[in-house]
Amino acid sequence: MVRPWIPAPLAHTYYVFQDTLIPSSIFGKWWLSALVKVVLDQTFYVATYNTVFFCGIGALRGDRPKQIFADIKREFWHTMKAGWKLWPLVHCITYTAGAYTRPLLSST
């Protein structure tokens, strides 16, 4: 229930911004562009995305802000490390397998 209303627009905005900011080739190297995108995605973006997701889930449960932030503090690094086991590989494929026109297919 939370994903389509808050994180999906965040994902769309991020990927449009990322495509505008980072060209498909850096110094003529497509793999360097993919690497930069994966690193940015798996650090700054995913930290923001996970925090927004935890806040949305906590709000839907009716948790107070103090409880929501306690949940984020407790689960943040576990969630980040779990994601790093899968998503970098997926994004390497996404960013190198050719032109993609609908990056939100993996985010919704």
C-alpha positions as CSV (number, residue, x, y, z in Angstrom):
1,M,0.0,0.0,0.0
2,V,2.8,2.4,0.8
3,R,4.9,1.7,-2.3
4,P,2.7,3.2,-5.0
5,W,2.0,6.4,-3.1
6,I,5.3,7.6,-1.7
7,P,8.4,5.5,-2.8
8,A,7.3,5.0,-6.4
9,P,7.2,8.8,-7.2
10,L,10.5,9.2,-5.3
11,A,12.0,6.4,-7.4
12,H,10.7,8.0,-10.6
13,T,12.1,11.4,-9.7
14,Y,15.4,9.9,-8.7
15,Y,15.9,7.9,-11.9
16,V,14.9,10.9,-14.1
17,F,17.4,13.0,-12.2
18,Q,20.0,10.3,-12.4
19,D,19.6,10.0,-16.2
20,T,19.9,13.7,-16.5
21,L,22.9,14.0,-14.3
22,I,24.9,11.0,-15.4
23,P,25.5,10.4,-19.1
24,S,25.2,6.9,-20.6
25,S,29.0,7.0,-21.2
26,I,31.7,8.6,-19.1
27,F,35.0,9.3,-20.9
28,G,33.7,6.9,-23.6
29,K,33.2,4.1,-21.0
30,W,29.7,2.7,-20.6
31,W,30.7,0.6,-17.7
32,L,32.0,3.6,-15.8
33,S,28.6,5.2,-16.1
34,A,26.9,2.1,-14.9
35,L,29.3,1.8,-11.9
36,V,28.7,5.5,-10.9
37,K,24.9,4.9,-11.2
38,V,25.1,1.7,-9.1
39,V,27.2,3.4,-6.4
40,L,24.9,6.4,-6.1
41,D,21.8,4.2,-6.2
42,Q,23.1,1.8,-3.5
43,T,24.2,4.6,-1.1
44,F,22.4,7.9,-1.2
45,Y,19.2,6.9,-3.0
46,V,18.5,3.6,-1.2
47,A,19.2,5.1,2.2
48,T,16.5,7.8,1.4
49,Y,14.1,5.2,-0.1
50,N,14.4,2.9,2.9
51,T,13.9,5.7,5.4
52,V,10.8,6.9,3.5
53,F,9.5,3.3,3.3
54,F,9.9,2.7,7.1
55,C,8.2,6.0,7.9
56,G,5.3,5.1,5.7
57,I,4.9,1.7,7.2
58,G,5.2,3.1,10.7
59,A,2.6,5.8,9.9
60,L,0.2,3.2,8.6
61,R,0.6,1.1,11.7
62,G,-0.2,4.2,13.8
63,D,3.2,4.3,15.4
64,R,4.4,7.5,17.0
65,P,7.5,9.3,15.4
66,K,9.7,8.1,18.3
67,Q,8.8,4.5,17.5
68,I,9.3,5.0,13.8
69,F,12.8,6.4,14.3
70,A,13.6,3.6,16.7
71,D,12.6,1.1,14.0
72,I,14.7,2.9,11.4
73,K,17.7,2.9,13.7
74,R,17.3,-0.8,14.5
75,E,16.6,-2.0,10.9
76,F,18.5,0.5,8.7
77,W,21.8,-1.3,8.4
78,H,20.3,-4.8,8.2
79,T,18.1,-3.6,5.3
80,M,20.9,-1.9,3.5
81,K,23.2,-4.9,3.8
82,A,20.4,-7.3,2.7
83,G,19.8,-5.1,-0.4
84,W,23.5,-5.0,-1.3
85,K,23.4,-8.8,-1.7
86,L,20.9,-8.5,-4.6
87,W,20.4,-5.0,-6.0
88,P,23.9,-4.1,-7.3
89,L,23.8,-7.1,-9.6
90,V,20.3,-6.3,-10.8
91,H,21.3,-2.6,-11.4
92,C,24.5,-3.7,-13.2
93,I,22.3,-5.6,-15.6
94,T,19.7,-2.8,-15.8
95,Y,22.3,-0.1,-16.6
96,T,24.3,-2.2,-19.1
97,A,21.8,-4.4,-20.9
98,G,20.9,-1.7,-23.3
99,A,18.6,1.3,-23.4
100,Y,15.8,1.1,-20.8
101,T,12.8,3.3,-21.1
102,R,10.8,2.2,-18.0
103,P,13.2,2.0,-15.1
104,L,10.3,1.9,-12.6
105,L,9.4,-1.7,-13.6
106,S,11.8,-2.8,-10.9
107,S,10.6,-0.2,-8.4
108,T,6.8,-0.7,-8.4
